[in-house]
Amino acid sequence: MTNLIITIVSGFVSVILGIAYSILSSSISEIEEKYVSRTIINSFKEKKDQFKKSLQIGVFCIFIFIVLRYFIEFIGDINNNNNIRDMLTICFAAFVLITTILLIVEYFDFIDEIIIYKSPLELLKYFIEKEDSFNDEICFKAVEDILFYSLKNDDKELNRKALEFIYQSFYNRRNDNE
């Protein structure tokens, strides 16, 4: 049973590993070319680094499970206690399975983030929806960079929404200070 779980889990992690790195490299290049904004690129790279750590943890957990599995087999053979060996094997397999499920969920979240970063209008909404974007210098700078992108590409809807946010932010700030 645990061999089947590890086979399936290893397959999922291998597929995610293979697909994720190609998506990561192409996405970073595309976003850098599109926006030419250090703020937006750094924001995306933070998301990428977070996903990369999850991927490394998933691969590490499978590796540790494989090493521990042979250690557990060795201990079980010495003590002739199959119950402890089976219990430890199931516990480690459950841990690896849970880690893999979390990795898969994070993978789909990361794909959603890539979709947001590739669409300027979605990216603008993303930064605007962050809590108190005006006070968050990174978010406000990103909205400013998106505004410049919209001006350069003559995207009137994006331009209007970015300007509305900037105007409303300054208006709210001014009213708060009075």
Secondary structure, 3 states (H helix, E strand, C coil): CHHHHHHHHHHHHHHHHHHHHHHHHHHHHHHHHHHCCHHHHHHHHHHHHHHHHHHHHHHHHHHHHHHHHHHHHHHHHHHCCHHHHHHHHHHHHHHHHHHHHHHHHHHHHHHHHHHHHHCHHHHHHHHHHCCCCCCCHHHHHHHHHHHHHHHHCCCHHHHHHHHHHHHHHHHHHHHHHC
